């Protein structure tokens, strides 16, 4: 098999950019898209921020109150509640454009996808570069969004490359340039390496990927375990054999709520679960679909996440089945729960269209 040609396409500050498409006056202002909690006021977190807001230290995940302090001098700063339905519609339009180009299309999320275009460009990175520019132009013309594209011979390098010249970037790294490209970068550029791992490498006086390559596989395995050690060793050398796999958008319906108080009390949580089930069921019913998987999701008081899900025997639309399964999952999750729960969610997935009366549980 010859050299693959892989794109990683990443939409810049996606939620905030979507808001700019429907309100162009926002482009000159710091824009923060927020997940407001049910507790009122500034309770909640930043989902994403545009690049103007980022210059003031505002980034995804920080509390809204912190973001407002950092933007105190900008009287024109805008804080907008998330509108996932709107962002999903824009994403679907963008993905349709991208999908048409690809030999193989792999959906990653609303704002991200991999494309294998090896056949489309006859293995030529020069042709790939021209094609990427055409994609960027098409998305800008039709949807008014900018995106960054990384091009290389594998998914790992393409992902790193798409982040290299953000926003609105286009970076091509043919196989013979991989080593030079990686060596200049900070270790944090490797996907999956977070703050703690970066700090550990810093203690070892390692700052760049070139520095990282001085560490042998045995030291990495001892420090991080065999699986992560092997990943870091290979990633620092640009090695990634994972192919682009055909994957369409994973559609699911979910509802999440911030509880009136942090709790791990079954009775209190069960009542909230029941309300969430009714809301999710309403969406399923409205969309004339059945589900085969049920899941619950916790955001704990330390902001860590926990989830459990279960596959049902048959697709259903039955609300009692949804409530019963969610409640069972809740009981199981609480069996060894030590941390109070702050936010609680219910989701259904493995969706299918209702075609006549499919099974005995599909009546509402």
N, C-alpha and C positions, 0 to 999 in steps of 0.2 A: 504493500500500500504506500502511495506517495505521501507527500506532505499535505496535511489537512489545512484548510483555511477556515478559521472560526472567528465570528463576531461576538462581542459582548456589547449589548446596547443598554444604556442606563440613562433614564430620563433625569435631568437636573432638577433638584429641589422640587420633586414632582407635585405634591399637594399644593404648595405655594404657587408653583407655576400654573397649575390648573386655575387657581383663583385669579391669577393675572390675566388669563385668557378671557374671563368673563367680566373683569374689571381692569382694563388696561392702565387706568390711573395708578394702580398699585405698584407698577414697575419701578417707580422712582422712590418708593417708600420701604422701610423695613416691614416685612410681612411675616407673621407667625401664625401658623395653622395649629389650633389647640384642641386637645381632648379635654373639655371641661368636665369636671366630675359633678355628681348630683348634690354635692355639699354646698354649692353656691360660691359666689365671690370669685377669687382667682384660684380656687382649688382645681388642680389638674396639671397636665404636662404638655410640653410642646411636641407636636407630631413631626413637624418640619418647619424650617425657616428659609427665607430666600437669602441670597448671598449678601445683601445689604445688612440684614439682621445678624448674619454670621460674623461680620466684621466686628460686632460688639460682643462677641462671645456667646451668642444664642445658638443652641444646637438641640437636636432631637433628644427628648427624654428629660430635659431639665424642667423643674416646676415653673409654671406660668408666672408666679410671683417673682422668681429669680430673673426671668427674662424681662419682666417689666422694669426691674431695677437697673438691669444692664442697658436698657433702652430709654432710661429716664430722660436723657438729654434730647431724644428724638420725639418731639411732640406729634410727629406725623406717623409714628409706629402704629401698625394695625394688627389686631389680634382677632382671628376669625375661627369660629367653630368648624370642626371637620365636617365634610359633606362627602362621605364615602360613595354614595350612589352616583354623584356627579363625577368623581374621580374615576370610578369604574367604567362609566360610559366613555370618557375620554380615552382611558387605557384601551378599551376594546377597539375603538377606532384606530388608534396607533398600532396596536398589535396586528390588525387586519392588513395594514400597509406593509409591516415588517414581514409577516408570514408569507406574503406573495413572493418575496425575494428569495426565500430560503430553500435549500435542498432539504434541510431538516430544521424544524423550529422547536425550541424548548422554552416554554413559558416558565419564568421564575417567580414573578410577582407583578403587581400592577404597573411597576415602572422599570421592569428588567426582563431581558430575554437573551438567550444564546441562539446563534444561527450557525449551522454548518453550510458553507457556500462553496465548498471545494469544486464541485462539478460546474456550478454556475460560472465560476471565474477560471476554470481549467487550471486550478492550482496556482494562479498568478496573484501575487500580493499587490502588484501594481494595478491590475484590474479590480482587485478587492477594494483598494483605496478609492478608486473612482466610484465604485458601486456604493460604498459607505457614504460618500459625499452626496450621491443621488438620494439615498434614503433620508439623510439629514434634511436636504432641501425639500423633499416631498412632505415630510412630517411638519416642517416649518410652514410650508405653503398651505397644507390642508388642515392642520390642527393648531397651528400657532405655538408649537412647543419646540424647545431645543433639547437635543440629547447628546450624550457623549458616547463614542464608539471606540472600542479597542479591537485591534485585529492582530491575530497571531496564529500559530499552529496548534494551540491548545486552549482549553477553557480558562485555566489558571492565569496564563499570561495575558489573555484577552481581557479578563476581569481587572487585572492590575492596570493594564493599558488604558481602559476606559476611564479610570479614575485619575490618570496622569495629568491631563490638561483640562480638567473640569473648570467651569461649565462650558458646554458647546465644543467639546474636544474631539479630536480624531487622531489616534495614535496607532501607527502600524509598526509591528515588531516582527520582522521575518526571522526564521530560525537562526540565521547567522548573527543576528543582532541581540539575541535574548540575553546572553551573558553580560554584555556591555550595558544593556538597558537595566537589568536587575541590580548589578553591582552598585550603582549610584544611589539606589533607593534605601530609605530607612526600613528597618526590619518590620515595622508596623504596616508597611504596604502589602505584606503577605496576608491574604484573606484568612480570617480566623484567629490571627494573633491580636490579642487584646492588650489592655493596659497592664495587667499583672504580668503577663508573659514578657511584654516589652521591658517592664521594670527589672525582671529577672535577668534578661540579657544585658541590660544597662549595668547591673551589678557585676556582670562578667566582662565589662568594658567592650561590649559589642553594640554598635550603633547602626551599621549598614548591613545590607544583605551580603556584601563582599566580606565584611568581618565575620558574618555568621557561617560562611563556608569554611572557615578555619576549624570549626568544631566538628569532631568526628561523630559518626552515627551512634557509637556506644555511649558517649557523653550525653547526647541528646536523649537517648532512650532512658538512661539513668535519671535524668533530670525531669523528663516529661512523660515517661511511659513509652512503650514501643510504638503504639499507633500514632500518637502525636509526634513523637520523635522522628519517625519515618516520614511523616507528612512534611515537617519542617525541613528535614534534610533534602527531600526531593524538590520541594517548592523553592528553596534557595538556589537550586540549580535549574529551575524552569521545567522540571519534569512533571508531566501530568498526562496520564493515558486515558482519562475518563472521556468517553465520547459524548457528543451532543445527542441527547435522546429526545425523540418526539414526545412532546408534552403540551397539551392544551391547558387553558386556564382551569385551575381547580376551583370550581364554584361551590360555595357553601353559604348557608344563612346562619347568622349568629346575632345574639344580643348580649350585651354586657352592661352591668350596672355597678355604680359605686354604692356600697352599703351605707346605711345611715350611721353605722358604727362598726369598727373592726370586730370580728367575732369568729368563733369556731363552734358556736352552739348549733347543733343539728336542727332544732325546731325553727329557729330564726332563719337559718340558711335555706331550709326546705321550703318555707313560705316564699322566699325570694326566687328560688328555683322554679316554683310553680308559676309565678307571674311571668318569668322569662320564657318559660315553655309556651305560655299562651301567646306571647308576642311573636316568637319564632314560628309557631304553628300558623299564626295569621299570615305571615309572609309566604309560607309554603302553600297555603290554601289560595292566596291571591295569585301566585305564580303557577297554579295548577300542576304541582309537582309532588313526587313522593321522595322519601329519604330512606336510606338503609343504614346510616351511621349516626350515632348520637354521641355528643361529647360535652363535658363541662370544663370550665377553665377558672382557675383562681389567680388573682394577683394578691400576694400576701402582704402583710404590713411592712415587711422589709423590701417590698417591691419585686421580689422574686416571683416566678411564675410556676404554676403546677397545672397539669391537665390530665384528664382520663377520658377514654372514649370506648365505645362498644359497637361492633357490627351486629345488626339484627339479622334474623333468618331471612326475612323477605322485606322488600320495599314496602313502605306504609305511609299513610297520611294520618294515622290515628293519634289523637292528642293524648289519650290514656297511655298508649305505648311510649310516647315521648316523655310524659311525666314520670311513669314508672321507671324507665331506664335511667333518666337523669337522677332520680332519687336514689336508685341503687348505686350509681356511680358516686354520688355525694356521700353516702354511708361508707363506701369503701375508701374514699379519699380521706374521710375524717378519722378513720381507724387509727392512723398513726400521725395525725395532724398536731403539730406543736406550736405553730405560728398562727396568729389570728389572720383572718381573711379580710381584705380591704375591698376587692372588686370580685364580682362573680358573674360568670357567663355561661350560656348554653349555645351549642351549635348543632346543626344537622348538615350532613354531607352525603356523598354518593347519591346524588340526585338523579331522578329520571322523570320523564313526562308521564302524566296519567293518560293511559289509552284504554278507554272503557273501564270496566270493573276488573282491575288486575288481580286482586286477592281479597280475602274476606276482611282484612284489616284496613282496607283503603277507603272505607266510608268515613265521613267527618262526624 
